[in-house]
Amino acid sequence: MLDKRAAKAGAKSSGPPLDFQEHLQRLEAEGLLSRIDRAIDKDSELHPLVRWQFQGGLSEDARKAFLFTNVVDSQGRRYDVPVAVGALAASARIYAVGMGRPAEEIGDAWMRAIANPIVPAVVSDAPCQEVVIKGDALRKTDGGLKLLPVPISTPGYDAAPYLTATLCITRDPETGIRNMGTYRAQLKATDRLGVRMAARPGGAGGYLHWQKHRKLKRTMPIAIVVGCAPVVMFTGPQKLPIDCDEMAVAGAPIRTIKGVTVDLDVPADAEFVVEGLIDPELLEPEGPFGESHGHVALEGYNMSMQVTAITHKRKPVWLSILSEVTPSESSVMKRVAYEPRYLSHLRDTLAIKGVRRVAMHEPLSNL
């Protein structure tokens, strides 16, 4: 069941939904959400069932978000948390619902948001901390991360369940500016994750922060947010300056609250937040994982995150994205945002007046 507060908020609000469950309510009202109430195995069925609509010949306009309300695993364990897939960007139309505006206005909306940042509002009480799991509860055999209905993205290939729809918040220890990136996180133990931040030459923003913490010989605080306002989630894969506070360019006033075990501000209305510390020196094997280019990224050494707390709403929804072979949810997310951004750069910044359109190429992951 979705939280009734989100439904009430969705009925009254305009503009982008500032709560993920409010976003699901809007998708359902638009006929863009399919509920699956029969038991679905998150380890072998859940992602492949949604991926069929990308690989089975459906047009993009026919794709929907899926909400699985009866999730089990390969051992027969049942989870009381629904899982949403395709809810951010199964299609440009779904992305547009998350932005609260028509698809053709998304490019201009991002440009305005970047040019006019809105400082987040800090609160002292928040839905994302209605339930707090920490200490010994994280280390129970069936506790900690094992309580979460994390799907296996590519059954038969991935080494473990992975957090894929992540918003990983870190902070530069020198400037204090935060970064929010979308990095996959492998379940390693009930209180440990393997986080991949070095996904491109030079490393992502979080990786640059880790390098600075490494020089200081200090652990790096991190908060991994799963499920919040789509406009906030969309900032993770955006192309933004490295010193840009991404929480401020969501184009809407975002409520934040301090983490319970780390000194980082997180979206107050998030579904889940996994807090922890990343070791400044230790790297451990992470992977293999079925990647967006259609091949399996082999095992490599990546960051080791010790989980210090898991917080969530009283009635949360888990969010996962499809990031396997294109077309996929991640390629749509990049295409819808990047095309107008690159067009503006070529035409307006570089003054190449003959450019009429930029078209991202999905078979190349839109990169």
C-alpha positions as CSV (number, residue, x, y, z in Angstrom):
1,M,0.0,0.0,0.0
2,L,1.2,3.5,-0.7
3,D,1.4,6.0,2.1
4,K,-1.9,8.0,2.3
5,R,0.1,11.2,3.0
6,A,1.6,11.0,-0.5
7,A,-1.8,10.5,-2.1
8,K,-3.2,13.5,-0.2
9,A,-0.2,15.6,-1.2
10,G,-0.5,14.6,-4.8
11,A,-4.2,15.6,-4.9
12,K,-3.4,19.1,-3.8
13,S,0.0,20.0,-5.3
14,S,1.1,21.3,-8.6
15,G,4.6,21.3,-10.1
16,P,7.0,18.4,-9.6
17,P,6.0,15.8,-7.0
18,L,8.3,16.3,-4.0
19,D,7.7,12.8,-2.6
20,F,8.3,9.6,-4.4
21,Q,5.0,8.0,-3.4
22,E,3.2,11.1,-4.6
23,H,5.0,10.6,-7.9
24,L,3.6,7.0,-8.0
25,Q,0.1,8.3,-7.4
26,R,0.4,10.7,-10.3
27,L,1.7,7.9,-12.6
28,E,-1.3,5.7,-11.6
29,A,-3.7,8.6,-12.3
30,E,-2.1,8.9,-15.8
31,G,-2.4,5.2,-16.5
32,L,1.4,4.8,-16.4
33,L,1.6,2.4,-13.5
34,S,1.0,-1.3,-13.5
35,R,0.5,-3.0,-10.1
36,I,1.6,-6.7,-9.8
37,D,0.0,-8.3,-6.7
38,R,1.0,-11.9,-7.2
39,A,4.2,-13.2,-5.7
40,I,7.3,-12.2,-7.7
41,D,10.8,-13.5,-6.9
42,K,13.1,-10.5,-6.7
43,D,16.2,-12.7,-7.4
44,S,15.1,-14.2,-10.7
45,E,11.8,-12.6,-12.0
46,L,11.4,-9.0,-11.0
47,H,13.8,-7.1,-13.2
48,P,13.5,-9.5,-16.2
49,L,9.7,-9.0,-16.2
50,V,10.0,-5.3,-16.5
51,R,12.9,-5.5,-19.0
52,W,10.6,-7.4,-21.5
53,Q,8.8,-4.1,-22.3
54,F,12.2,-2.6,-23.4
55,Q,13.3,-5.7,-25.4
56,G,10.0,-7.1,-26.6
57,G,9.1,-4.7,-29.3
58,L,6.9,-2.3,-27.4
59,S,7.1,1.4,-28.5
60,E,8.4,3.7,-25.8
61,D,5.0,5.3,-25.3
62,A,3.6,1.9,-24.3
63,R,6.1,1.3,-21.5
64,K,4.9,1.7,-17.9
65,A,6.2,1.8,-14.4
66,F,5.7,-1.4,-12.3
67,L,4.9,-1.7,-8.7
68,F,5.4,-5.1,-7.2
69,T,3.4,-5.4,-4.0
70,N,4.1,-9.1,-3.1
71,V,7.9,-9.6,-3.2
72,V,9.6,-12.8,-2.3
73,D,13.2,-14.0,-2.7
74,S,14.7,-17.3,-3.9
75,Q,14.6,-18.7,-0.3
76,G,10.8,-18.0,0.0
77,R,11.2,-15.0,2.3
78,R,8.4,-12.4,1.9
79,Y,9.0,-8.7,2.2
80,D,6.4,-6.2,3.3
81,V,7.9,-3.4,1.2
82,P,6.7,-2.9,-2.4
83,V,9.3,-2.5,-5.1
84,A,9.0,0.0,-8.0
85,V,10.8,-0.4,-11.3
86,G,10.6,1.8,-14.3
87,A,9.1,4.6,-12.2
88,L,11.7,7.2,-13.0
89,A,12.2,6.9,-16.7
90,A,10.7,3.9,-18.5
91,S,9.7,6.5,-21.0
92,A,10.1,10.2,-21.6
93,R,6.5,10.7,-20.5
94,I,7.2,9.1,-17.1
95,Y,10.3,11.3,-16.7
96,A,8.1,14.3,-17.5
97,V,5.6,13.4,-14.8
98,G,8.5,13.4,-12.3
99,M,9.5,16.8,-13.6
100,G,5.9,18.1,-13.3
101,R,6.0,19.5,-16.9
102,P,5.7,18.4,-20.5
103,A,8.7,16.6,-22.0
104,E,9.4,19.4,-24.5
105,E,9.9,21.8,-21.5
106,I,12.4,19.7,-19.6
107,G,15.6,21.1,-21.2
108,D,14.6,24.7,-20.4
109,A,13.5,23.6,-16.9
110,W,17.0,22.2,-16.1
111,M,18.7,25.3,-17.5
112,R,16.5,27.6,-15.3
113,A,17.1,25.4,-12.2
114,I,20.9,25.5,-12.7
115,A,20.8,29.3,-13.2
116,N,18.6,29.8,-10.2
117,P,19.5,27.5,-7.3
118,I,17.1,27.1,-4.4
119,V,18.7,26.5,-1.0
120,P,17.1,23.4,0.6
121,A,15.1,23.9,3.8
122,V,16.5,22.1,6.8
123,V,13.9,20.5,9.1
124,S,14.3,18.7,12.5
125,D,11.7,15.9,12.0
126,A,11.2,13.9,8.8
127,P,9.4,10.8,7.3
128,C,12.7,9.3,6.2
129,Q,13.7,8.7,9.9
130,E,10.4,7.3,11.2
131,V,12.2,3.9,11.5
132,V,15.9,3.8,12.4
133,I,18.0,0.6,12.3
134,K,21.5,0.8,13.8
135,G,23.9,-0.9,16.2
136,D,23.4,-4.6,16.8
137,A,20.2,-4.6,14.7
138,L,22.4,-4.1,11.6
139,R,24.4,-7.2,12.4
140,K,21.6,-9.7,13.0
141,T,21.7,-12.7,10.6
142,D,18.4,-11.6,9.0
143,G,18.7,-7.9,9.8
144,G,20.3,-4.8,8.4
145,L,20.5,-4.7,4.6
146,K,18.9,-8.2,4.4
147,L,15.6,-6.6,5.4
148,L,15.6,-4.7,2.2
149,P,13.9,-6.2,-1.0
150,V,16.9,-5.4,-3.2
151,P,16.4,-7.2,-6.6
152,I,19.1,-9.0,-8.6
153,S,19.4,-6.8,-11.7
154,T,20.7,-9.5,-14.1
155,P,20.0,-13.0,-12.8
156,G,22.6,-15.5,-13.6
157,Y,25.3,-12.9,-14.1
158,D,25.4,-10.4,-11.2
159,A,27.4,-11.4,-8.1
160,A,24.7,-10.2,-5.7
161,P,21.7,-7.9,-5.3
162,Y,22.6,-4.3,-6.1
163,L,21.2,-1.0,-5.1
164,T,20.8,0.7,-8.5
165,A,18.5,3.7,-8.0
166,T,20.9,5.4,-5.7
167,L,21.5,9.0,-4.8
168,C,24.9,8.8,-3.1
169,I,25.6,12.0,-1.0
170,T,29.2,12.8,-0.1
171,R,30.9,16.1,0.9
172,D,34.2,17.6,-0.2
173,P,36.3,17.7,3.1
174,E,38.1,20.9,1.9
175,T,35.2,23.0,0.4
176,G,32.2,21.5,2.2
177,I,30.3,21.3,-1.1
178,R,28.2,18.1,-1.4
179,N,28.0,15.9,-4.4
180,M,25.2,13.5,-5.4
181,G,25.9,10.7,-7.8
182,T,24.2,7.5,-9.0
183,Y,26.7,4.7,-8.1
184,R,25.8,1.0,-7.8
185,A,26.2,-0.6,-4.5
186,Q,26.6,-4.4,-4.0
187,L,25.3,-6.1,-0.9
188,K,28.3,-7.7,0.8
189,A,27.0,-8.3,4.3
190,T,24.1,-7.2,6.5
191,D,26.1,-4.1,7.4
192,R,28.5,-3.6,4.4
193,L,28.3,-2.5,0.8
194,G,30.7,-2.4,-2.1
195,V,30.3,1.0,-3.8
196,R,31.5,1.7,-7.4
197,M,32.5,5.3,-7.7
198,A,35.4,5.0,-10.2
199,A,33.1,4.4,-13.2
200,R,34.9,6.8,-15.6
201,P,38.4,8.1,-16.2
202,G,39.3,10.5,-13.4
203,G,36.4,9.1,-11.3
204,A,33.0,10.5,-10.4
205,G,32.4,13.3,-7.9
206,G,32.2,11.0,-5.0
207,Y,35.4,9.3,-6.0
208,L,37.2,12.7,-6.0
209,H,35.9,13.3,-2.5
210,W,37.2,9.9,-1.5
211,Q,40.7,10.7,-2.8
212,K,40.7,13.8,-0.6
213,H,39.6,11.8,2.4
214,R,42.3,9.3,1.6
215,K,45.0,11.9,1.7
216,L,43.7,13.1,5.1
217,K,43.5,9.4,6.2
218,R,39.9,9.9,7.3
219,T,36.9,7.7,6.6
220,M,34.4,9.4,4.2
221,P,30.8,9.8,5.4
222,I,28.2,8.8,2.8
223,A,24.4,8.6,2.7
224,I,22.8,6.5,0.0
225,V,19.2,7.7,-0.7
226,V,16.8,5.3,-2.4
227,G,13.5,6.8,-3.5
228,C,12.9,10.5,-3.2
229,A,11.5,13.3,-5.3
230,P,12.3,12.5,-8.9
231,V,13.7,16.0,-9.6
232,V,16.3,15.2,-6.9
233,M,17.0,11.7,-8.2
234,F,17.5,13.1,-11.7
235,T,20.4,15.3,-10.6
236,G,22.5,12.2,-10.0
237,P,23.2,11.4,-13.7
238,Q,23.1,15.1,-14.7
239,K,26.1,16.7,-16.2
240,L,26.8,19.5,-13.7
241,P,30.0,21.4,-12.6
242,I,31.9,19.5,-10.0
243,D,31.5,22.3,-7.4
244,C,27.7,22.5,-8.0
245,D,25.4,21.7,-5.0
246,E,23.0,19.4,-6.8
247,M,20.4,19.5,-4.1
248,A,19.9,23.2,-4.9
249,V,19.4,22.8,-8.6
250,A,16.4,20.4,-8.4
251,G,14.2,23.4,-9.4
252,A,12.0,23.0,-6.4
253,P,12.4,23.7,-2.6
254,I,13.7,20.4,-1.1
255,R,13.4,19.6,2.6
256,T,16.5,18.1,4.2
257,I,17.4,16.7,7.5
258,K,20.7,15.7,9.1
259,G,21.6,12.0,9.0
260,V,21.3,10.1,12.3
261,T,24.9,8.8,12.2
262,V,26.6,10.9,9.6
263,D,27.0,14.7,9.3
264,L,25.3,14.9,5.9
265,D,21.9,16.4,4.9
266,V,19.5,14.0,3.2
267,P,16.1,14.5,1.5
268,A,13.6,14.6,4.4
269,D,10.9,12.8,2.4
270,A,13.0,10.0,1.1
271,E,11.8,6.4,1.3
272,F,15.1,4.9,2.5
273,V,18.5,6.3,3.5
274,V,21.5,4.0,4.1
275,E,24.2,5.8,6.1
276,G,27.8,4.8,6.5
277,L,31.5,5.3,6.3
278,I,33.8,4.5,3.4
279,D,37.3,3.3,4.3
280,P,40.0,5.7,3.1
281,E,42.3,2.9,2.0
282,L,40.6,-0.5,1.9
283,L,39.3,-1.6,-1.5
284,E,37.5,-4.9,-2.0
285,P,36.2,-7.0,-4.9
286,E,33.0,-5.7,-6.4
287,G,31.2,-7.1,-9.5
288,P,30.5,-8.7,-11.9
289,F,27.4,-6.7,-12.9
290,G,25.3,-6.6,-16.1
291,E,26.0,-3.1,-17.4
292,S,24.2,-0.6,-19.6
293,H,26.4,-1.3,-22.6
294,G,25.1,-4.8,-22.8
295,H,28.2,-6.6,-21.4
296,V,29.0,-7.8,-17.9
297,A,31.4,-5.5,-16.1
298,L,33.9,-7.9,-14.5
299,E,35.0,-8.0,-10.9
300,G,37.1,-5.0,-9.8
301,Y,38.3,-3.4,-6.6
302,N,36.0,-0.6,-5.3
303,M,35.1,1.3,-2.2
304,S,34.1,-0.6,1.0
305,M,31.2,1.0,2.9
306,Q,30.5,0.2,6.5
307,V,26.8,0.8,7.2
308,T,26.1,2.7,10.4
309,A,22.3,3.2,10.0
310,I,19.4,2.4,7.8
311,T,16.4,4.8,8.1
312,H,13.1,4.7,6.3
313,K,9.5,5.8,6.3
314,R,7.0,3.7,8.3
315,K,5.4,2.5,5.0
316,P,8.2,2.8,2.4
317,V,8.5,1.7,-1.2
318,W,11.8,0.4,-2.5
319,L,13.0,1.8,-5.9
320,S,15.2,0.1,-8.5
321,I,16.1,1.1,-12.0
322,L,16.9,-0.9,-15.2
323,S,20.4,-0.1,-16.3
324,E,21.1,-3.1,-18.4
325,V,21.5,-3.3,-22.2
326,T,19.9,-0.3,-24.0
327,P,17.2,0.8,-24.4
328,S,16.8,0.9,-20.7
329,E,15.6,3.2,-18.0
330,S,19.0,4.8,-17.5
331,S,19.4,5.5,-21.2
332,V,16.0,7.3,-21.3
333,M,17.0,9.2,-18.2
334,K,20.2,10.4,-19.9
335,R,18.6,11.1,-23.3
336,V,15.7,13.2,-22.1
337,A,18.0,15.4,-20.0
338,Y,21.2,15.5,-22.2
339,E,19.7,16.2,-25.6
340,P,18.4,19.7,-24.8
341,R,21.5,20.5,-22.6
342,Y,23.9,19.6,-25.4
343,L,21.8,21.5,-27.9
344,S,21.9,24.6,-25.7
345,H,25.7,24.3,-25.3
346,L,26.4,24.0,-29.0
347,R,23.9,26.6,-30.2
348,D,24.0,29.2,-27.4
349,T,27.4,28.8,-25.6
350,L,29.5,27.9,-28.6
351,A,27.4,29.9,-31.0
352,I,27.1,27.2,-33.7
353,K,23.9,28.5,-35.1
354,G,23.4,25.8,-37.7
355,V,22.7,23.1,-35.1
356,R,19.0,22.2,-35.1
357,R,18.9,19.2,-32.9
358,V,21.0,16.8,-30.8
359,A,20.0,13.1,-30.8
360,M,21.6,10.8,-28.3
361,H,22.4,7.3,-29.6
362,E,20.9,4.6,-27.3
363,P,23.0,1.7,-28.5
364,L,26.0,3.6,-27.2
365,S,24.4,4.1,-23.8
366,N,23.8,7.8,-24.7
367,L,27.4,8.6,-23.7
